[in-house]
Amino acid sequence: MQNPRQIAFLALREVHRRGAFADAALDRAFSNSQLNDLDRRLVTELVYGSVRRMRSIDFIIDKLATKKSSQQPPELRTILHLGLYQLEYLNQIPPSAAVNTTVQLAKENGFSGLSSFVNGLLRQYIRLTDNDLNPLTVTNYKSTVERLGILHSFPEWLVKLWIEQIGETETEQLCEWFNQSPTIDLRINPLKSSIAQIEAAFKTHNISTSRIPNLPQALRLNGSIGAIQNLPGYSEGWWTIQDSSAQLVTHLLGPQPGETIIDACAAPGGKTTHSAELMQDEGTIYACDKTASRLKKLKENADRLQMKSIKIHTGDSRHFPEFVNLADRVLLDAPCSGLGTLHRRADARWHHTPENIQQQSQLQSELLANAATFVKSGGVLVYATCTIHPLENETVIRSFLDSNPHWQIEPPTIDLPVQPSPEGWVKVWPHRHHMDGFFMVRLKQLKNE
């Protein structure tokens, strides 16, 4: 099957019908097709974009159709999403092509009798936008929360939370940032290469790169790059993919040669292998995770980067009594909602609720309390998440410090591209810092007298 829009439809059908994650549905769709790079990019854009913009597109359907989007046959709704996404968000596709291919999709997937409805709705939308009457922009919304939620396609509880933290103007900037396609950052492996060597290698392949201040191993790729494994230096272990904000975490941890490090929730291993690089691969890193399949990926990464100091430990880190008082430094990159990486996880905004964030916060508190027992007297623990929700970050840390008076925050002493808070933790806001949303804090155990 080589029709990119049909492949996108099948992936989206799996997302909506079975609740599949968009990236997994996309991988399965690609495994049954042989598309060129251009068509693969189109399918990826259509799937991720349609999922991200679902609320906005449903709003358009609600305004133009007699039946609300929720009352449409589910697969017809998916077809309308594909057509409207192209018309509203993909300027490079001619409107006639978007309409004709969507009508064809309807005919090929059991909706021949409704193809004229599809055609009419899409053409009605074109007429409205041509006359500056786009429903998204001319509607009188009840509130700022509703306007931002519908216009940028986010659940209202999330928009409200952000407004409480950073105000309306910045919330809109954050929403816009999360709806952009993500950048790709590399972390150079200094044991095998140098940033200058990799810049030169990429230049010979006509790939533009840029450095990131105060992150000596970070290199951002600009523009289209094709398959990752075909890039220069991949198989030689010169670099690995890791967002800049994730690289910050390991610099904050500051592992040194010869130390014992425990990475309590390690898979897929980006921060584990970064620790090995900063330690010059000298010492011991216990990489723990309860999911064996994710640890397999960690081992593959460690092998490609030719790391020898990493020891893999399968299981829940809350049940490792053998690690008590063992480590010079512990990293807890806690499982979280991922609300700082919504641009990478197209469907995450729809999967979370205030209730499951509360449950996540409880798990994080348990993991932190246990990870703290792994640290030697006078040692260091870094708590980090890729979320910007206070319940998973500031609340967890304040609660831990209240219960553990022999621990304190140790503010960063290294230069960072993000200014630490007065309390001493680091919170990365994507729209301000142009990298994934993250929270990280370095905790120091006071030495026993």
C-alpha positions in Angstrom: 0.0 0.0 0.0 1.6 3.3 -1.1 -1.2 5.9 -0.7 0.1 8.2 2.1 -3.3 9.5 3.1 -4.8 6.0 3.3 -1.8 4.9 5.5 -2.4 8.0 7.7 -6.1 7.1 7.9 -5.3 3.5 9.0 -2.9 4.8 11.7 -5.5 7.3 13.0 -8.2 4.7 13.0 -6.1 2.6 15.3 -5.6 5.6 17.6 -9.3 6.4 17.8 -10.7 2.9 17.7 -8.2 1.1 19.9 -6.7 3.9 21.9 -3.3 3.2 20.4 -0.5 5.7 21.0 0.1 7.7 17.8 3.8 6.8 17.5 3.1 3.1 17.9 0.2 3.2 15.4 2.5 5.1 12.9 5.3 2.5 13.3 2.9 -0.3 12.5 1.5 1.5 9.5 5.0 2.1 8.2 6.0 -1.5 8.6 3.3 -2.5 6.1 4.2 0.0 3.5 7.2 1.1 1.4 7.0 4.9 1.2 9.7 7.3 0.1 11.0 9.8 2.6 8.7 12.6 1.3 5.6 10.5 1.7 6.7 9.2 5.1 7.0 12.8 6.3 3.6 13.6 5.0 2.0 10.6 6.8 3.8 11.6 10.0 2.6 15.2 9.7 -1.0 14.1 9.0 -1.1 11.6 11.9 0.6 13.7 14.6 -1.0 16.9 13.4 -4.6 15.5 13.3 -4.1 14.1 16.8 -2.7 17.3 18.2 -5.3 19.5 16.6 -8.3 17.2 17.4 -10.2 19.6 19.5 -9.8 22.5 17.0 -10.9 20.3 14.1 -13.9 18.9 16.0 -14.9 22.5 16.7 -14.9 23.3 13.0 -17.0 20.2 12.3 -19.5 21.2 15.0 -19.9 24.6 13.4 -20.3 23.4 9.8 -22.2 20.0 10.0 -25.7 19.3 11.1 -24.4 16.5 13.3 -21.8 17.3 15.9 -18.4 15.6 15.4 -19.1 13.2 18.3 -22.3 12.0 16.4 -20.4 11.4 13.1 -19.5 7.7 12.3 -16.0 7.5 13.9 -14.2 6.6 10.7 -15.9 9.4 8.8 -14.9 11.8 11.6 -11.3 10.6 11.1 -11.5 11.3 7.3 -12.9 14.8 8.0 -10.0 15.4 10.4 -7.5 14.5 7.7 -9.2 16.9 5.2 -9.6 19.8 7.6 -6.1 19.4 9.0 -4.7 19.9 5.5 -6.9 22.9 4.8 -6.2 24.7 8.1 -2.6 23.8 8.9 -0.7 22.6 5.7 -0.3 25.6 3.5 1.9 23.7 1.0 -1.0 21.4 0.0 -3.3 23.0 -2.6 -6.9 23.2 -1.2 -8.2 21.3 -4.3 -5.8 18.4 -3.6 -6.8 18.3 0.0 -10.5 18.1 -0.9 -10.2 15.6 -3.7 -8.0 13.2 -1.8 -10.3 13.3 1.2 -13.4 12.6 -0.9 -11.5 9.7 -2.4 -10.6 8.4 1.1 -14.3 8.5 1.9 -15.2 6.5 -1.2 -12.4 3.9 -0.6 -13.4 3.3 3.1 -17.1 2.6 2.9 -18.5 6.1 2.8 -19.3 6.5 -0.9 -22.9 7.6 0.0 -21.5 10.4 2.2 -18.7 11.6 -0.2 -20.8 14.6 -1.4 -21.2 15.6 2.3 -17.5 15.4 2.8 -16.9 17.4 -0.4 -19.6 20.0 0.6 -18.2 20.5 4.1 -14.6 21.0 3.0 -15.6 23.4 0.3 -17.8 25.3 2.7 -14.8 25.7 5.0 -12.7 27.0 2.1 -15.3 29.6 1.3 -15.5 30.8 4.9 -11.7 31.1 5.2 -11.4 32.8 1.9 -13.8 35.4 3.3 -12.0 35.7 6.7 -14.8 33.8 8.4 -12.8 30.9 9.8 -14.9 29.5 12.7 -11.8 29.2 14.9 -11.1 33.0 14.7 -14.5 34.6 14.4 -16.3 32.8 17.3 -17.0 34.8 20.5 -15.6 32.5 23.1 -17.0 32.4 26.7 -13.6 32.8 28.3 -9.9 33.0 27.6 -9.5 29.4 28.8 -12.1 28.2 26.2 -10.5 30.4 23.5 -7.0 29.1 24.0 -8.3 25.5 24.5 -10.2 25.4 21.2 -7.9 27.6 19.1 -4.7 25.7 20.1 -6.4 22.3 20.8 -5.7 21.6 24.5 -8.0 20.4 27.3 -9.2 23.3 29.4 -7.9 22.0 32.7 -4.4 22.2 31.3 -4.8 25.7 29.9 -6.2 26.8 33.2 -3.2 25.3 35.1 -0.7 27.1 32.8 -2.5 30.5 33.1 -2.3 30.2 36.9 1.4 29.7 36.7 2.6 32.0 33.8 -0.4 34.1 32.8 -2.5 34.3 29.6 0.2 35.7 27.2 2.8 33.1 28.0 0.2 30.4 28.1 -0.6 31.2 24.5 3.1 31.2 23.6 3.5 27.8 25.3 0.5 26.4 23.4 1.9 27.6 20.1 5.3 26.0 21.0 3.8 22.7 21.8 2.0 22.6 18.4 5.3 22.9 16.5 7.2 19.9 15.2 10.0 19.1 17.6 13.6 19.7 16.9 16.3 17.0 17.2 19.3 17.5 19.5 22.3 15.3 19.6 24.6 14.7 22.5 28.2 14.2 21.4 30.1 11.3 22.9 33.4 13.0 23.9 35.0 9.5 24.4 34.7 8.8 20.7 34.5 12.2 18.9 34.3 16.0 19.2 31.7 18.5 18.5 33.9 20.1 15.7 34.4 16.7 14.1 30.7 16.0 14.0 29.8 19.5 12.7 32.3 18.9 9.9 30.8 15.4 9.1 27.3 16.8 9.0 28.4 19.7 6.8 29.6 17.3 4.2 26.1 15.8 4.1 24.6 19.3 3.8 23.0 19.1 7.2 22.9 22.3 9.1 23.6 22.3 12.9 23.8 24.8 15.7 25.4 24.7 19.1 23.5 25.4 22.4 25.1 27.8 25.0 26.4 26.2 28.2 25.8 22.7 26.9 29.2 21.5 25.7 28.0 18.3 24.1 24.7 19.5 22.5 24.2 20.0 18.8 20.9 20.9 17.3 20.0 19.6 13.8 18.2 22.1 11.6 15.8 21.1 8.8 15.1 17.7 7.3 17.6 14.9 8.0 16.1 11.6 6.8 16.7 8.3 8.7 18.7 8.8 11.9 20.7 5.6 11.5 22.0 6.9 8.2 23.6 10.0 9.6 27.4 10.1 9.9 28.8 8.8 13.1 25.7 6.9 14.2 27.1 3.3 14.0 30.5 4.5 15.3 28.9 5.7 18.5 30.0 9.3 18.1 26.7 10.7 19.3 23.2 9.9 20.6 19.9 11.7 20.3 18.9 13.5 23.5 17.1 16.8 24.0 19.1 19.7 25.5 17.0 19.8 28.7 17.6 16.1 29.3 21.4 16.8 29.0 21.1 19.5 31.6 20.0 16.9 34.2 23.2 14.8 34.0 25.4 17.9 34.2 23.5 18.9 37.3 24.2 15.4 38.7 27.9 15.9 38.0 29.2 12.2 38.0 33.0 11.9 38.4 35.4 9.1 37.4 35.5 6.2 39.8 32.2 6.9 41.5 29.3 4.6 42.1 26.1 5.9 40.4 22.6 4.6 40.6 20.1 5.6 37.9 16.9 4.5 39.5 14.6 4.7 36.5 17.1 4.4 33.7 15.5 3.2 30.5 15.9 4.0 27.6 19.2 5.1 28.9 20.0 8.6 27.7 21.1 9.9 31.1 22.8 6.6 32.0 25.1 6.8 29.0 25.6 10.5 29.5 26.8 9.7 33.1 29.2 7.2 31.7 30.6 9.8 29.3 31.1 12.4 32.1 32.8 9.7 34.2 35.1 8.8 31.2 33.5 5.4 31.5 35.4 4.8 34.8 33.4 3.7 37.8 30.1 1.8 38.1 26.6 2.9 37.0 23.7 0.7 38.1 21.0 1.2 35.5 17.6 0.1 37.0 14.2 -0.2 35.3 11.3 -2.6 35.8 10.6 -2.9 32.1 12.9 -5.5 30.5 12.1 -4.4 26.9 13.1 -0.8 27.7 16.3 -2.0 29.3 17.1 -3.9 26.1 17.0 -0.5 24.3 19.4 0.8 27.0 21.8 -2.0 26.4 21.7 -1.4 22.6 22.6 2.3 23.2 25.3 1.5 25.7 26.8 -1.1 23.3 26.7 1.3 20.3 28.4 4.0 22.4 30.9 1.3 23.6 30.3 1.9 27.4 31.8 -0.5 29.9 30.8 1.0 33.2 27.0 0.3 33.0 25.5 -2.6 34.9 21.8 -3.3 34.1 19.5 -4.1 37.0 15.9 -5.3 36.2 13.1 -4.6 38.6 11.3 -1.9 40.6 13.9 0.4 42.3 11.6 0.5 45.4 12.6 -3.1 46.1 16.5 -3.0 46.0 17.7 -3.2 49.6 21.2 -4.1 48.3 21.6 -0.5 47.2 21.1 1.1 50.6 24.0 3.6 51.3 25.9 2.3 48.2 26.0 5.3 45.8 28.0 8.5 45.6 25.2 10.0 43.4 21.7 8.8 42.6 19.6 10.0 39.7 15.8 9.6 39.9 14.4 10.6 36.5 10.9 9.8 37.7 8.1 8.4 35.6 5.8 11.3 34.9 3.0 12.7 32.8 5.4 14.1 30.2 3.6 17.4 30.1 6.8 19.1 29.2 7.1 17.1 25.9 3.6 17.5 24.4 5.2 18.5 21.1 6.8 15.1 20.9 3.9 13.1 22.2 1.0 14.1 20.1 -1.7 12.3 22.1 -0.4 12.9 25.6 -2.6 16.1 26.1 -5.7 13.9 25.7 -4.6 11.0 27.9 -4.0 12.8 31.2 -6.5 14.1 33.8 -6.0 16.0 37.1 -6.8 12.7 38.8 -4.1 10.6 37.2 -1.6 13.4 37.8 -2.4 13.1 41.5 -1.7 9.4 41.3 1.6 10.0 39.5 2.7 12.5 42.2 2.1 9.8 44.8 4.3 7.3 42.9 7.0 9.9 42.5 7.1 10.6 46.2 7.5 6.9 47.0 10.3 6.6 44.5 12.1 9.6 45.8 11.9 8.5 49.5 13.3 5.1 48.5 16.0 6.5 46.2 17.3 8.7 49.0 18.2 5.6 51.0 20.7 4.6 48.2 22.9 7.7 48.8 26.0 7.5 51.0 26.3 10.1 53.8 27.3 13.4 52.2 26.1 12.1 48.7 24.0 13.7 46.1 20.5 12.9 44.6 19.1 14.6 41.5 15.3 14.4 41.1 14.1 15.2 37.5 10.9 14.9 35.4 9.9 15.9 31.9 6.8 17.6 33.2 6.0 21.2 34.1 3.1 20.3 36.5 3.8 21.5 40.1 2.2 18.5 41.7 4.9 16.3 40.1 7.7 18.6 40.9 7.7 21.4 43.5 5.1 19.6 45.6 7.0 16.4 45.6 10.3 18.1 46.6 8.7 20.3 49.4 7.0 17.2 50.9 10.3 15.2 50.8 12.3 18.0 52.5 9.6 18.5 55.1 9.9 14.8 56.0 13.7 14.6 55.7 15.4 17.4 57.6 18.9 15.9 56.9 18.5 16.7 53.2 18.7 20.1 51.6 18.6 21.6 48.1 22.0 22.3 46.7 21.7 25.1 44.1 23.6 24.7 40.8 27.2 25.9 40.8 27.7 25.3 37.1 26.6 27.7 34.3 23.3 26.6 32.9 21.2 28.0 29.9 18.3 28.2 32.4 18.3 30.4 35.5 17.6 28.5 38.7 14.7 29.5 40.9 15.2 31.3 44.2 14.6 27.9 45.9 17.5 26.3 43.9 15.6 24.1 41.5 15.7 24.4 37.7 12.4 24.6 35.7 12.7 24.6 31.9 9.7 26.3 30.2 9.8 25.3 26.5 8.6 28.6 25.0 11.2 30.5 27.1 14.2 28.2 26.7 13.5 26.5 23.3 13.9 22.9 24.6 11.7 20.3 26.2 9.9 21.2 29.4 11.8 19.8 32.4 12.2 20.1 36.2 15.3 19.2 38.0 16.8 19.7 41.5 20.0 18.6 43.2 19.6 17.4 46.8 22.4 16.9 49.2 22.4 14.6 52.2 24.1 16.2 55.2 27.0 14.2 56.6 26.5 12.3 59.7 28.3 13.8 62.7 
